[in-house]
Amino acid sequence: MEDFAEFRSWEELIPDALGLIFRNLPLQEILTVVPRVCKSWSRAVSGPYCWQEIELDEWCRRVDSDQIERMLNLLVRRSCGSCRRIAVSGLPNDSILSFIVDHAGSLQSLELPRSEVSDAGIEQIAGRLSNITFLDISSCKKIGARALKAFGVHCKSLIGLRRTMHPLEVAGKVCQDDEARAIAVTMPKIRHLELAYLLLTTQGVVEILSRCADLEFLDIRGCWDVKLDEKFLKEKHPRLKVLGPEIVDSYERSFWDECSDASSEYSWEYMDDEEDDEDDDDDVYEDMSDEEIVWDDGVDEQNSERLQVRFYGGGFNEAFAGFEWPLSP
């Protein structure tokens, strides 16, 4: 017995250590399983220790806007202002973004792809994001040069920006060189810049290159009107890696293969069962904690496998260069 006396039990670990361990678990398990193990584990997930990074991007794609707001409200409050990274897609409005900024003073990375935020909303909160170093506003269709200028003016530590679009999202729009100009004028320290499928011209990109001397990576895939001379790039920007505008590594399957199609399987029996179970919902929720209710409002993992509907998920980085995009014209 003396040989085991030197070993401490799991519940005696300090909350910081437990938080580091629990971060490797799926979100659902952190919210619904871990708190039931013991009191010390429950305290660890209820405090800021597990929420230095809040990554909800995948989960947000499967739930509605009300559930996104409730989950963010729960987790951001738990972080107690210590959260350094938030990744959430489909943010429904400016007010929830304002809430995040008000309660996440240590935020360094903010990822908001496909969110419904506006120029006016960004202008109101940008002054409180002075610590931001990386920003993802891909496919945010309601913002433009005004928002980029606000970020550039107030976020002096910003070195990484992802502002990519889907081709269908820019169809019929006018030239977006005003966004390039806002980046060039207000973000001189930018190092990593992704602008895939923005409607840019050569002049807009050259202005960025002339003002952003620290730029190391530039993604302009799908910016068909941009023509950069390779000799010019080697002489003036020898450290710069440029991706695009041509796309040479598309996958064989088309973009539409990722959308809902005739092969999707609908379990009508499952849908009928839902109606029969409605009367039992109240009894179920009586025994559930707040975090379990928030999660349960999302997706039933087991039954969701029977409802196979696939949608485009986005995602932009160098590893997915040319992913599902049409070839160069």
Disulfide bonds with the S-S distance in Angstrom:
none
